[in-house]
Amino acid sequence: MSATLFTSGVVWTGTGTESDALLVVDGVVRALGDAARQQAAEFDCQIVDLEGGFLMPSFGDGHAHPLYGGLEAAGPAVRPCTSVDEILAAVKKYADEHPDEEWITGASYDGSLAPGGLFDARWLDSVVPDRPVVLRAWDYHTMWVNTEALNRAGIAPDTPDPVLGEIPHRPDGSVLGTLREWGATDLVTAVMPPRDEAQRIAALGTAADYYLPFGVTWVQDAWVEPQDVATYVEAARQGALRMRFNLALYADPRHFDTQLAQYAESRRAVDEVGSPFLTANTVKFFADGVVENETGALLAPYCSGLHSHGGQERSDSGENLGMRTWEGDSLAQAAQRVDELGFQIHIHAIGDAAVRQALDAIEYVQERNGSRDRRPVIAHVQLVDEADLERFATLGVIPNMQPLWAQMDALMTVLTIPRLGVERADRQYQMRTLHDTGAALAFGSDWPVSSGAPLDGIAIAVSRRTAEGEPEGGWTPHEIVPIDLALSSYTGAVAYQAFAEGNWGRIVPGASADLVWLGADPRSAPALQLPGVNIRATYLHGAQAYRADNGKV
């Protein structure tokens, strides 16, 4: 038997109690406090001196895209760029260093760096004119391509906006080079060569290298297609998974009937590989797009009226209400069929109309399929109409929210508020309100859309302020959440979302020892200093998966 005694620090259990010692035996929590010290005498224990630090359950990320995030490292380094010129320089540098790559693909650029989020193909042509260049924006709903990529995809001035997509044009009618939503971006991805499978498997390792130093050991991959399932399964066969993943299989309204038969096969393939680090229990729906593209579905029209979108909904006066991905009752009917197969429902809903449609769909499922422990998830929940707030708790819906987004950053001030207006913008990300209604609030990052470091998000959740401290007192300060709730929303609440609360997410006897050791108690750190709290080590089932002195182990 292997045994480890953690001592000389605070052990935060996630159950409303704390201790000063923890005994782990064969990867499982055995005892706490005095009982831990007494029972440790029965074993040849490794002693971990916490040095006055803080031991807590490891974090879970309830909504992210780890495969996409890992693949970002395999292309131009555009994520840190703060101007269009910097992006172009990064693309040129990568293209020059990789002369044999037929396509230059990368992610994810800051969509607020060009007016209205509209980027021109000619800018990329100036650095790479002879090979296709394809860059995804950090919202992953938008793509910026050069002229060669447009030509390869057959996108011309007379190409109509596809279903669930938009192709913006210049004033002279020529194609601009920005593609919005997957109906448009699929035109390009359909002609792109597939990534090498070894590169894709390596990307999962890159994702683990990213997450484990932040104390994250479980991630909900919230958009998985059949080729992605194959990558995860092969990685599991090779023993290449170094953290826990649950796969949410993508539901596309254009191909749903075909996909439905694939879901059970994908789950069976995952179950057969028998990895303790891999499950496929969820199906992911998109109810709408994003506010920044004016494709988030709203109950009242957008303010700016800047864009015309393929598949958009219009008010009686012709104003833009955004894009509903599933028309009529089709989302509810699709969700019912997924539920009949025993999958968990996970719905992306940004706008208040999309949130209402998602809630209606879940209510429909419950009425048709009867009562069971289904734990449906609505992700993002950027806007909720007041009439719908209490429906989350009533229907048992988990709002999985991204706390990092609840700040007055450039994305908010440049792209979001002008489209929503101040009054409606101030009703975004009602985390405290939803929790107070009794909803089971859980957190996620949507990485690589935004930082996957939980402490980055928690800093915003408990302050509603930017890293620079703006605004003083916090934006919409009534939605600030207490630090213990923020920690629980990134640990035990995500475990509950994963149907794993009996296995991880809390430090209780019998639970897997999935732990993170912080150098300081986050409950006493000023909010703006939380991202700097040192993470000393991360443990997965009692084994050290990361340590700060030399990284991964």
C-alpha positions in Angstrom: 0.0 0.0 0.0 1.1 3.6 -0.7 0.2 6.2 1.9 0.7 9.9 2.1 0.1 12.2 5.2 -0.4 15.9 4.4 0.1 18.0 7.5 1.0 21.5 8.8 -1.5 23.4 6.7 -5.2 24.0 6.2 -7.2 21.2 4.6 -10.3 22.7 3.0 -12.7 19.8 2.5 -15.4 21.6 0.4 -18.0 20.4 2.8 -18.1 23.5 5.1 -15.4 22.1 7.3 -11.6 22.2 7.4 -8.9 20.2 9.0 -5.1 20.3 9.6 -4.1 16.8 8.3 -5.1 14.4 5.6 -4.2 10.7 5.1 -4.4 9.2 1.6 -4.0 5.5 1.1 -3.8 4.0 -2.4 -5.1 7.2 -4.0 -8.2 7.4 -1.7 -8.9 9.7 1.2 -8.6 7.6 4.4 -8.9 10.1 7.3 -8.7 13.7 8.4 -7.2 15.5 11.4 -6.3 13.5 14.5 -7.6 10.3 12.9 -5.3 10.8 10.0 -2.3 11.2 12.3 -3.2 8.2 14.3 -3.9 5.9 11.3 -0.7 7.1 9.6 1.3 5.1 12.1 0.0 1.9 10.4 1.7 2.7 7.2 5.1 3.6 5.9 3.9 7.1 5.0 5.3 9.7 2.8 5.0 13.0 4.7 4.0 16.1 2.8 4.6 19.3 4.8 2.1 21.8 3.5 4.3 24.6 5.0 1.3 26.6 6.2 -0.3 26.3 2.8 -3.9 25.3 1.7 -4.9 21.9 0.5 -8.3 21.6 -1.3 -10.1 19.4 -3.8 -8.7 19.9 -7.3 -10.6 22.1 -9.7 -12.9 20.9 -12.4 -13.6 22.8 -15.6 -17.3 22.4 -16.4 -17.1 23.7 -19.9 -14.0 23.9 -22.1 -12.4 22.8 -25.4 -9.1 21.1 -24.4 -8.4 19.5 -27.8 -8.8 22.9 -29.5 -6.7 24.6 -26.8 -3.9 22.0 -27.2 -3.9 22.5 -31.0 -3.4 26.2 -30.7 0.2 25.5 -29.8 0.7 23.9 -33.2 0.1 27.1 -35.2 1.0 30.8 -35.3 1.2 32.3 -31.8 -1.6 34.8 -32.3 -3.3 34.5 -28.8 -1.0 37.0 -27.0 -1.1 39.6 -29.9 -2.5 43.0 -29.0 -2.8 44.5 -32.5 -3.6 43.4 -36.1 0.1 44.1 -37.0 1.3 41.8 -34.2 -1.0 39.0 -35.5 0.3 39.5 -39.1 3.9 39.4 -37.8 3.2 36.1 -36.0 1.6 34.6 -39.0 4.5 35.6 -41.3 7.0 34.3 -38.8 5.2 30.9 -38.6 4.8 30.7 -42.4 8.5 31.4 -43.0 9.5 28.8 -40.4 7.1 26.2 -41.9 7.5 26.5 -45.7 6.3 23.0 -46.3 2.9 23.4 -44.6 0.2 23.7 -47.3 -2.3 25.4 -44.9 -1.4 27.9 -42.1 -4.0 27.3 -39.4 -4.1 28.9 -35.9 -6.1 30.4 -33.1 -7.2 32.4 -31.3 -7.0 36.1 -32.1 -8.7 39.0 -30.1 -11.9 39.9 -32.0 -12.0 43.4 -30.5 -8.8 44.4 -32.4 -10.8 45.4 -35.6 -13.9 47.6 -35.7 -17.0 45.5 -35.3 -14.8 42.4 -35.2 -14.5 42.5 -39.0 -11.0 41.4 -40.3 -10.0 41.8 -43.9 -8.5 38.9 -46.0 -6.2 41.4 -47.7 -4.4 42.0 -44.4 -3.4 38.3 -44.3 -2.6 38.4 -48.0 0.0 41.0 -47.3 2.1 38.4 -45.4 1.0 35.0 -46.9 -0.5 35.5 -50.4 0.2 32.0 -51.8 -1.0 29.6 -49.2 -4.4 29.4 -47.4 -4.4 31.1 -43.9 -7.2 30.2 -41.5 -7.3 31.8 -38.0 -10.1 31.3 -35.5 -11.1 34.2 -33.2 -11.0 33.6 -29.5 -14.8 33.1 -29.4 -14.4 30.1 -31.8 -17.5 31.2 -33.6 -15.6 33.4 -36.0 -12.9 32.8 -38.6 -10.5 35.2 -40.4 -9.1 33.8 -43.6 -7.0 35.1 -46.5 -8.0 35.2 -50.2 -6.4 31.9 -51.0 -8.5 30.2 -48.3 -11.7 31.8 -49.7 -10.8 30.6 -53.2 -10.1 27.0 -52.0 -13.5 27.0 -50.3 -15.3 28.4 -53.3 -16.5 31.5 -51.4 -17.2 34.2 -54.0 -19.1 37.5 -53.9 -22.3 35.7 -55.1 -22.1 32.9 -52.5 -25.2 33.2 -50.3 -25.1 33.2 -46.6 -25.4 29.6 -45.5 -27.8 28.2 -43.0 -26.5 29.1 -39.5 -23.7 31.4 -40.9 -22.8 34.8 -42.3 -20.3 35.9 -45.0 -19.7 39.6 -44.5 -18.9 41.7 -47.6 -17.0 44.9 -48.3 -19.0 48.0 -49.6 -18.1 47.0 -53.1 -19.7 43.6 -52.7 -16.4 41.6 -52.5 -16.0 39.0 -49.7 -14.3 40.6 -46.7 -12.5 37.6 -45.2 -14.4 37.2 -41.8 -16.7 34.3 -41.5 -19.3 34.0 -38.7 -20.8 30.9 -37.1 -20.2 27.4 -38.2 -22.5 27.5 -41.2 -19.9 29.8 -42.8 -16.8 28.4 -41.2 -17.7 24.9 -42.3 -17.2 26.0 -45.9 -13.5 26.3 -45.2 -13.0 23.5 -42.8 -14.6 21.1 -45.3 -11.7 21.6 -47.7 -8.9 21.8 -45.1 -6.7 18.7 -44.8 -7.2 16.8 -41.5 -4.7 17.3 -38.7 -2.2 14.4 -38.2 -3.5 12.1 -35.5 -0.2 12.0 -33.6 -0.4 15.8 -33.5 -4.0 15.7 -32.1 -3.0 13.2 -29.4 -0.1 15.3 -28.5 -2.5 18.3 -28.2 -4.3 16.4 -25.4 -0.9 16.2 -23.6 -0.5 20.0 -24.2 -3.9 20.5 -22.6 -2.8 18.5 -19.6 0.4 20.5 -19.4 -1.7 23.6 -19.4 -4.3 22.6 -16.9 -2.4 20.6 -14.2 -0.3 23.6 -13.1 -3.6 25.4 -12.4 -4.9 22.6 -10.2 -7.4 21.3 -12.8 -7.9 17.5 -13.0 -11.3 17.1 -14.8 -12.5 18.9 -17.9 -15.8 18.8 -19.7 -14.9 18.8 -23.4 -17.9 20.7 -24.7 -17.7 20.1 -28.4 -16.7 16.7 -29.6 -17.2 15.2 -33.1 -16.6 11.6 -34.2 -13.0 12.2 -35.2 -12.4 13.8 -31.8 -13.8 10.7 -30.1 -11.4 8.6 -32.0 -8.5 10.8 -30.9 -9.5 10.5 -27.2 -10.0 6.7 -27.5 -6.6 6.2 -29.1 -4.9 8.5 -26.5 -6.5 6.4 -23.8 -5.3 3.2 -25.5 -1.8 4.6 -25.5 -2.0 5.6 -21.9 -1.5 9.2 -23.0 -4.4 10.8 -20.9 -3.0 12.5 -17.8 -6.2 13.9 -16.4 -9.9 13.2 -16.5 -12.1 14.1 -19.5 -15.8 13.8 -20.2 -16.9 14.1 -23.8 -20.0 16.1 -24.9 -21.0 14.9 -28.3 -21.9 17.7 -30.7 -25.5 17.9 -31.9 -25.9 19.7 -35.2 -29.5 20.5 -36.3 -28.5 20.1 -40.0 -27.4 16.4 -39.4 -29.1 15.4 -36.2 -30.8 12.3 -37.3 -27.6 10.9 -38.7 -25.7 11.9 -35.5 -28.2 10.3 -33.2 -27.1 6.8 -34.2 -23.5 7.8 -33.7 -23.9 8.8 -30.1 -24.4 5.4 -28.6 -21.5 4.1 -30.8 -19.2 6.8 -29.5 -20.1 6.1 -25.9 -19.6 2.4 -26.5 -16.1 3.0 -27.9 -15.2 5.1 -24.9 -16.6 2.5 -22.5 -14.8 -0.3 -24.2 -11.3 1.3 -23.8 -11.9 1.2 -20.1 -9.9 4.3 -19.1 -10.7 5.7 -15.6 -9.8 9.1 -17.1 -12.4 9.1 -20.0 -16.2 9.1 -20.2 -18.7 10.2 -22.9 -21.9 10.8 -21.1 -23.1 14.1 -22.5 -24.5 15.7 -25.7 -23.9 19.3 -26.5 -26.4 21.6 -28.2 -26.0 25.2 -29.4 -29.1 27.2 -28.9 -27.5 30.4 -30.4 -24.2 32.1 -31.2 -22.5 35.0 -29.4 -23.4 38.6 -28.7 -20.2 39.9 -30.2 -21.4 38.6 -33.6 -25.0 39.6 -33.0 -25.9 35.9 -33.3 -26.8 35.5 -29.6 -30.6 35.0 -29.6 -32.3 37.9 -27.8 -35.9 38.6 -26.7 -35.5 42.3 -27.7 -33.5 43.5 -30.8 -29.9 44.4 -30.8 -29.0 48.1 -30.4 -26.5 48.5 -33.2 -28.1 46.8 -36.2 -24.7 46.6 -37.8 -24.9 43.2 -39.5 -27.2 41.0 -41.5 -26.9 37.3 -40.6 -27.8 34.2 -42.4 -30.5 32.4 -40.4 -31.2 35.3 -38.1 -34.5 36.0 -36.5 -36.3 39.3 -37.0 -38.7 41.3 -34.8 -42.0 42.5 -36.3 -40.2 45.8 -37.1 -37.4 43.9 -39.0 -34.8 44.5 -36.2 -32.2 41.8 -35.5 -33.0 39.3 -32.7 -29.9 37.2 -33.3 -29.8 33.6 -34.4 -31.7 30.6 -33.1 -29.8 27.5 -34.0 -32.8 25.2 -33.6 -36.1 26.4 -35.0 -39.5 25.9 -33.4 -39.7 22.9 -31.1 -36.8 21.1 -32.8 -34.4 21.7 -29.8 -36.9 20.2 -27.4 -37.6 17.2 -29.6 -33.9 16.6 -30.2 -33.2 16.9 -26.4 -35.9 14.4 -25.7 -34.4 11.8 -28.0 -30.9 12.3 -26.5 -32.4 12.0 -23.0 -34.1 8.7 -24.0 -30.6 7.3 -24.7 -29.5 8.3 -21.2 -27.2 11.1 -22.1 -26.9 14.3 -20.1 -28.1 17.5 -21.9 -25.6 20.3 -22.2 -26.9 23.5 -24.0 -24.9 26.5 -25.0 -27.2 29.5 -24.5 -25.9 33.1 -24.5 -28.9 35.4 -25.1 -32.1 35.5 -23.0 -34.2 34.1 -25.9 -31.8 31.1 -26.2 -31.8 30.6 -22.4 -35.6 30.5 -22.4 -35.6 28.1 -25.4 -33.1 25.8 -23.5 -35.2 25.9 -20.3 -38.3 25.1 -22.4 -36.6 22.2 -24.0 -35.5 20.7 -20.6 -39.1 21.2 -19.3 -40.4 19.4 -22.4 -38.0 16.5 -21.8 -39.1 16.2 -18.1 -42.8 16.2 -19.1 -42.4 13.6 -21.8 -39.7 11.3 -20.4 -40.6 11.4 -16.7 -38.5 12.0 -13.6 -34.9 10.8 -13.3 -31.6 12.2 -12.1 -30.6 13.9 -15.4 -28.7 17.1 -14.2 -29.1 19.1 -17.4 -26.7 21.9 -18.0 -27.1 25.3 -19.6 -23.7 26.8 -20.3 -22.7 30.5 -20.3 -26.1 32.0 -19.4 -25.0 35.5 -20.3 -28.5 37.0 -20.2 -31.5 35.6 -18.4 -35.0 37.2 -18.5 -36.3 37.9 -15.0 -39.2 35.6 -15.6 -36.8 32.7 -16.2 -34.4 33.1 -13.2 -36.2 30.7 -10.8 -36.8 28.1 -13.5 -33.2 26.8 -13.2 -33.8 25.6 -9.6 -37.3 24.5 -10.4 -36.2 22.3 -13.3 -32.9 21.2 -11.6 -30.9 22.9 -14.3 -27.2 23.6 -13.6 -26.1 27.0 -14.8 -22.4 26.5 -15.8 -21.0 30.0 -16.0 -17.7 31.5 -17.0 -16.8 34.0 -14.1 -13.9 35.5 -16.0 -16.3 37.0 -18.5 -18.1 39.1 -15.8 -15.8 42.1 -16.1 -15.5 45.4 -18.0 -12.7 44.4 -20.4 -12.3 45.3 -24.0 -14.6 42.5 -25.2 -17.3 43.9 -23.0 -16.8 47.6 -23.7 -16.0 47.4 -27.4 -18.2 44.6 -28.7 -20.8 43.7 -26.1 -22.3 46.8 -24.5 -22.7 48.7 -27.8 -24.9 45.7 -29.0 -26.9 45.2 -25.8 -27.1 48.8 -24.4 -26.2 49.7 -20.9 -29.4 48.6 -19.1 -29.4 45.1 -20.6 -25.7 44.8 -20.4 -25.9 45.3 -16.6 -28.1 42.2 -16.4 -25.3 39.9 -17.6 -23.8 37.0 -15.7 -26.3 36.9 -12.7 -24.2 34.3 -10.8 -25.2 35.4 -7.3 -28.8 35.8 -8.2 -29.1 32.3 -9.7 -27.3 30.8 -6.8 -29.7 32.5 -4.4 -32.7 31.1 -6.2 -31.4 27.6 -5.4 -29.7 26.8 -8.7 -26.6 24.5 -8.5 -24.1 27.1 -9.8 -21.0 25.5 -11.4 -18.1 27.2 -13.1 -16.1 26.6 -16.3 -13.6 28.6 -18.3 -14.5 27.8 -22.0 -10.7 27.6 -22.5 -9.1 28.4 -25.0 -11.8 31.1 -25.5 -10.5 32.5 -22.2 -8.0 31.6 -19.5 -8.4 28.1 -18.1 -6.9 29.1 -14.7 -9.7 28.8 -12.1 -8.1 31.4 -9.9 -8.3 33.9 -12.7 -12.0 33.4 -12.9 -12.5 33.3 -9.2 -10.8 36.6 -8.9 -13.5 38.1 -11.1 -16.3 36.2 -9.4 -15.5 37.7 -6.0 -14.8 41.2 -7.2 -16.4 41.9 -10.7 -13.3 43.9 -11.3 -10.6 43.8 -14.0 -7.0 42.9 -13.3 -6.4 46.7 -13.1 -9.1 47.0 -10.4 -11.8 48.6 -12.5 -14.3 49.7 -11.7 -13.9 50.5 -8.0 -16.4 48.5 -6.0 -17.0 46.1 -9.0 -19.3 46.1 -12.0 -22.8 45.0 -11.0 -21.5 44.4 -7.4 -24.7 42.8 -6.3 -23.6 39.8 -8.3 -20.3 39.3 -6.5 -20.1 35.8 -5.0 -18.4 34.9 -1.7 -15.0 33.2 -1.9 -16.2 29.9 -0.5 -19.0 29.7 -3.0 -16.6 30.5 -5.8 -14.2 27.7 -4.7 -17.1 25.3 -4.4 -18.5 26.3 -7.8 -15.1 25.3 -9.3 -14.8 22.0 -7.3 -17.8 20.2 -5.7 -20.4 21.8 -8.0 -18.5 20.7 -11.1 -18.2 17.2 -9.6 -22.0 17.3 -9.1 -22.4 18.3 -12.8 -20.2 15.3 -13.7 -22.3 12.9 -11.6 -19.0 12.4 -9.7 -19.7 14.0 -6.3 -19.1 10.6 -4.6 -15.7 10.3 -6.3 -14.0 13.7 -6.4 -14.7 17.4 -5.7 -14.7 17.0 -1.9 -12.1 15.8 0.6 -14.1 13.1 2.5 -13.2 9.5 3.4 -13.7 7.2 0.4 -13.2 9.9 -2.2 -10.4 9.9 -4.8 -7.5 12.1 -3.6 -7.8 14.6 -6.5 -6.2 17.6 -4.7 -4.5 20.9 -5.3 -2.0 22.4 -2.8 -1.9 26.2 -2.8 0.9 28.2 -1.2 -1.6 30.5 0.6 -5.2 30.5 1.8 -7.3 32.0 -1.1 -10.0 33.0 1.3 -7.7 35.6 2.9 -6.1 36.9 -0.3 -7.2 40.2 -1.8 -9.3 39.4 -4.9 -6.9 41.0 -7.4 -4.1 38.9 -6.0 -5.8 35.6 -6.4 -4.4 34.8 -9.8 -0.9 35.1 -8.3 -1.5 32.6 -5.5 1.2 29.9 -6.0 0.0 26.4 -6.9 2.6 24.1 -5.3 1.3 20.7 -6.5 -1.6 18.9 -8.1 -2.6 15.3 -7.3 -4.7 13.0 -9.3 -6.0 9.9 -7.4 -3.2 10.5 -4.9 -0.4 10.6 -7.4 1.5 13.9 -7.9 0.6 15.1 -11.4 2.3 18.4 -11.2 4.7 20.1 -8.8 5.9 23.7 -8.9 9.6 22.9 -8.6 10.0 21.2 -11.9 6.5 21.1 -13.5 4.9 17.8 -14.7 5.9 14.5 -13.1 
